Amino acid sequence: MTSPVQDAIDAVYVVAILAFVLGLKAMSSPATARRGIVYAGVAMLLAVVVTFFSPGLSNFAWITLGVVLGGGAGFYWARVVKMTAMPQMVAVFNGMGGGAAAAIAAVELVGSLSGATAVLSFTGAIIGSISIAGSVIAFLKLQGWMPSKAIVLPARQVLNFGVLVVGIGFGVAALVGLHAGYLGPFFGLLLLYGVLLTLPIGGADMPVVISLFNALTGIAVGLDGFALVNGPLGDAGYAMVIAGVLVGAAGSLLTMLMARAMNRSISNVFFSAFGAAEESGGTVQGSLKPIDATDAAVMMEYAGEVIVAPGYGMAVAQAQQKVKELSDLLSAKGVTVKFAIHPVAGRMPGHMNVLLAEAGISYDKLFDRDEINDEFASADVVLVIGANDVVNPAARRKGTPLEGMPILDVDRAKNVIVIKRGQGKGFAGIENELFYKENCRMLYGDAQAVLSQLVTALKRS
């Protein structure tokens, strides 16, 4: 028979579960995403606070210290991080979650767990260790602290498989009671496997990688929670089960959606070494044709329809407010303005939507790839702002690293203007064939500065 305290705790957990579900539902739309974040935050706060009242819980001082330090650091980083660095922050937080799950599993395995509980902790340790190591590599690539290009080691598949099998072997040996010291090489080799697994993945696939490690972290946390629920602490693991299952499910769905958006399977992302080699097949035909801001402004002013294709370069330049001003000026002159959003234009799904929405651009002007791709052929002008790989026609050709990736068909418009800092390649490391097309003109410079010039030119006309 449960106590009244335990009944109250269980009731709060049910409320937290409902809040988590409502939060995830709200996050599915940019219009309600902020509300969803609040719901999820309140749910986690409830789950954490009520866990302090679980019977049998001890070491309150250490737990409180961890909550204060971790919560304080998370609050600070979330406040100061730039939107352009959001993928890196997600990778770091994924890694922290995976590391925490691995650490909890290590403590559980050193203890007196047995049977199904030990197996759950063992599995959580494997997944959590791989997740934290892989997330660290993803962060380093996104941050630019190591090459974003795929790094392929000789005989990598054999090496990776060997490291994984030997590592799990050490874990099994420790699990069956041969020697607890085997846990050291078990965790060490699993961490190494996470590194080796992520190194051969090119930067263009990082959104899928981050999503998958997010899902793995959730699964690891959920497994650890089940182990706690069935262990000596009982209901103290329910908060982990709730959060872990929801994060694992949401992360898995997001991973599938991201892979589908790039027309790539998960196995292809992790085992094909995308981006490891330069594109073959000769140089791109044609030449780069520059244009100045005044001529570009005139071209857009006399257009019937202008489609804006924003990318990571716009986010880096923090130029969304200028984009809004440009859109308003064109609309006032009778030009129809729409925005074409590629799912991975900002390295994370929804990145561009959030930036443009924060600038006050109406949601009814934002269209995803499937909704607007057929309109490019009839558009008078397409303005590409800092996008590269997601508008590269090379994706339609066989034998290129981007082969099969769905792109925005901006090259089919009557005129294309590309705002770009310089002549560098995209995140995938290959030349963009769009820039050499006869209908494309290059407008070089920082996106915010160039857009300011366009706005000034339109105001003068």
N, C-alpha and C positions, 0 to 999 in steps of 0.2 A: 504494500500500500504506500503510495507516494505521500509526501508531506505537503501542507498548504504552500510552503515556500517553493517546492519543486513544481507544483502545479502552476504557480504564478510565473515562474521562470519559463516553463514550457509555453504558456500563453504569450509571453513577450516574444519568444522565438517565432511563434506563428505569425505575429504581427510583423516581425522583421522580414520573414519570408515573403509576405504579401507586399511589403514596401519594396523589397528587392525586385520582385516581378514587375510591379508597377513602374519602378525606375527604369528597368531594362526596356519595357514597352515604350516609355516616353523618350528614351534615347534613340529610338529608331527614326525619329524625325528631327531635323535641325530646329524646327519651330518649338519643339517641346523638350529638346535635349537638356537645357539648363534645369528644368523642373525634374527631369529624370535623375540628374546628378544629385540634386538635393534629396530626393527620395532615397536613393542608394546610400548616400552619406548618413542620413538619419537612421536607416536600417542597420548599417554597420555600427553606428554609435550605440543603438539599443542592444544589439547582440553582444558587443564588448562589455558594456556596463552591466548587463544582467548576468554575464558570465562570472563576474566577481562574487556573486551570491551563490554560486554553485557549491553544494556540499562537498567537502574534501579538498577544496582548492586552498593552496598555501602559497608562501613566498610573495605576498601581496606587494611588498616594497619593491622587489625586483620587477614584478609585472608592471607596477605603476611607473617605475622609472623607464622601462622600455616603451610604454605607451606615450609618455611625455616626450621622450627624446625622438622616437620615431614619428609621432604625430606632429611635433614641432618642426622637424626637418622636412616632412612631407608638405606641411602647410607653407613653409618658406619657399621650397623649390617650386611648388605649384603657383605661388604668387609671382615669382621672378622669372620663370621660364618664358621664353618667347614662343609664339605659335609655331615659328619655323623649327624650333627644337623640340616640339611635342613628340615626334616619333622617338627621339633619343630618350626622353623622359619616360615614355611608355616602356621602352626596352629596359631601362634601369629598374623601374618599378616591377616589371615582370621578373627580372632577375632577383630582386629582393624577395619577392614572394616565393620564387622557386628555392632560393637559398634558405629562407625560413622553414619551408616545408622539409628540405633536406636535413636541416639542423634538428627539427623536431623528431624526424624519423630516426636520426642518429641516437638521440636521447632514448627514444622508445626501444630501439634495438639493443642498446647497452643494458636496458632494464630487463625485466623478467617476463617479457611478452612471449607468447607461444601461439601455435595454431594459426587460425585465420587472422588474428590481430597482428601477429608477426609478419605474415605475408603481406598484409595491407601496408604496414610500415615499410617493409622492404621495397615494395613497388613504388610507394611514395618517395623513397630515397632515390631510386633510380631516376624517376621522372624529374624530381626537383633538382637533382645534381645536373642533369643534362640541360634543364631549363636555365639555371643561373649561368652556367658556362657559355651556352649559346647566346643568351641575352647580352652578356658582356661583349662578345665579339660583334653582335649586331649593333650595340651602342658605339663601339669604336669605329665601325665602318660608317655609320650614319654621321658621327661627329667629325669624321675626316681625320681621325688620329691613326688610322691605318687604311691601306688602299681599299676602296669600295669594290674593286674588281675581284672576281673569284680567284682564290689562291688554291691551286691544285697541287697536292703532294704526289710523288710517285707511288703507284700502287695504292691509291688512297682507299679504295673500297676494301681491299684485303686488310690494310692497316686499321681502318675504322672498325671492321667486323672483329678483328682480333682483339683490339682494345676493349670493345664492348663485351665479348665473350669472357675474356680473362677477368675483367672487372666484376661481372656478374658471378663468375666462379668464386672469387674471393668472398663476395657477399653471401653466397649460398653456404660456403664453408663456415663463415661466422654464424649464419642463421641456424645451422644444425649443431652448433656448439663445439666445433673443433677448436676455435680460438677467437676471442673477441678482437685480438689485434689485427685480424684480417679485414676489419671494417675500414682501417686506414687506407690500404691500397684499393679497397672497393670504392670508396668515395673519390679517391685520387684519380683512378682510371675512368670513372664515370664523368668526372669533370673534364678530363682530357678528351673523352669521346664527344662531349658537348662542343668543345672547341673545334675538334677535327670535323665534326658534322657541319658546322657553320662556316668555316673558312672557305670552302669551295662554292659558296653561294654569292652571286654577284649583287651589287647594290640595288639593281632594279627589282630584285625579288625580295628585298628587305620587308616591304609591307606584309607579305605572306608569312615570312619568317616570324615577325613580331607577333602576328595574330596567332600563329601556331604555338609559340612559346607561352603566350598568354593563356591559351587553352590548356597547355601542359601544366602550367603553374596551378591553375584552378583544379585540375584533376589531382595533382600531388597534394594540395591542401585538403581536398575532400577526402582522399584516402587516409591521410594522417588524422583527420577528424573522426572518421569511422573507427580508426584504431584507438583513439582516445575514448570515444563513446563506449567501446567494448573493453576498455582497460580500467585501471583503478580510479581515474578521474571522472568516469561516467559522463554526465551531461555537459561537462566543460568543453567537449569537442563539437557540440552542436553548431556553434557559431562557425567553426571551420567547415563543417559539412555543408551548411547553407551557402556560405560564400563560395566555397570551392566548386560545388555542383553547378551553381549558376554561372560562375566565371568560366568553368570548363565548357558548359553548353554554349554560352554566348560566344566564347572564343573559337570554338569549333565551327559554329555557323559562320562567323566572320571570316575564318580561314577559308572555308569553302567558297564564300562569296568573292573574296579577294582573288583566289586562284581562278575562279570562273571569269572574273573581270579581266584577267590577264591571259585567259585561254591556256592555262597551264595546270597540270595535275600536281598534287603535293609531292609525289615521288619525283616528278620532273624537276621541281624546285630544289629538292634536297640532294638529288643524285646526278643531275645533268651538268653541273658546273657551268651554269649559264653565265656568260660574260667572261669566261676564262681566256678566250682567244679573241683576237681582233677580227673584224669582219673581213672575209675574203671576197674575191671577185673583182678586184680593181678599184680605181678611184671613182668617185661620184662624178657623173657628167654634168657639165654646166658651170656657171660661175655665180658668185655671190653678188647681188645687185643692191647697193645701199640706197636709202631714200632719206630725205630730211623731214623734220617734224611738220613743217609748214605744208609740204606737198601731201604728207600722209593725212593731215587734218582736212585738207580740201577734198581728198579722195573719200573720206568717211562722211564729210558734210553733205556731199551730193549723192550719197548712196541711199538706196531704198531700205536696205537691211544690213546691219552690221552685227556679226556674231563675235563675241569676245571669248577666247579660249585661254583662261588663266592657268598658270603653272607655279612651280616651286619658286621661280625667279620673282614672281609678284609677291609671294609671301616673304622672301628674304628681304626685299626692298621695302616691305610694309607699305605697299602702294595701293591697298584696297580703297582707301578714301579718295585717292585721285581717280581710280577707276569709276567710283560712284559719281564723281563730279563730271567726268568725261561722258558717262552714260546719260546723265541728266541733261547736259548740253546738247548732245545728239538727239535725244528724245524731244527736246524743246524745238529743234529745227525740223521735226517731222520724220526723223530716222527711227526705224524699228530696231531696237537693241535687245539682243538675247545673249545669254551666257551658256557656253557649252562646258559641262563639268565631266572630266574623265575621273573614274573612281580612284585612280592612284596618282592624280596630277600633283597632289601635295605630299606624296609618300605615305599618307594615311587616308583611309576612306572618310569623307566628310570634311577634310581639311579646308578645301576651297569653299565649300558651302558655308562653313562657320565664319571664315574671314570675310566673305562678301556680305553675309547676313549682318555681321557686326558693323559693317560700313553702311548699313541701311538699304542695301539693294533688296528689292522685293523678291520673295521666294518664287513668285510666278514667272520671274524672268530667268530662273535657273533651270536648266534642262540637262539630264544625264545623257550619256553617249547614245543610248538606244533611242531616246526621244528626238534627238536633234540631228543625228548623222545624215539623214536623208535631205536635210535643208541646206547643207553646205553647197551643193551643186547650184542652187539658185541664189545664194547669198552674194551680194555685191562686194562686200569686204569682210574678211575675217581678220581680227586683230589677235595675234598670239602674244601673250605676255609671259615670258619666262618659262614656257613649256617647251619640252624637247622630245624625249622618247615617245610620249603619248600622242605626238602628231607626226611621227616619222613614217613616211610611206614604205620604208624598207621592211616594215612588218608584213607587207603583202607579198614580199619576194621570198622564195625558197633559198635556204642556205645562209640567211642572216641570223644573228643572235636574237633578233626581235621577231623572227618568223612566227606567225600565228597570233601574236598579241593584238587584241582589238585596239584600234586607235581612233582618234577623231579625224574624220576625212576632210580636214581643212584644205588640203591641196586641191580639192575639186571645186573650190570657190572661184569666182571670177578674179578676185584679187586677194592676196594674202600679205599682211604686214606683220613682221616678227620683231618684237622688242626683245633685245638680247644684249647682255653685257659685252660679249666678244664672240670670237669664232670657235670657242671650245665645244667639245662633244658633250653629249648628255650623260646622265648617270649610268647608263648602260655601256658607255665608252665607245660608241660608234658614231659615224658621221650621220647627220640628218639630211636625207635626200630632199626634203621639203625646201630647204634653204636655197637649193640650186635650181628650183623650178622656174620656168619663165614667168609665171604669174606671182612670184614671191619677191618681196622687197624687204631688206633688212634695215631696221631702225636701231642703231647701236647706242647703248648707254644704260645707266641704272634705270630701272623701271619707273621709280617715282619721279626722277628728274625728267625722263622722256615724256611721261604722262603729263607732267606740269607744262612742258612745252606744247603738247597737243592741246591742252585746255586753254592756254594763253592764245594759241593760234585760232581756236574756234571762237573765243570771245571777241577777237579783233575782227572777225569776218562778218 
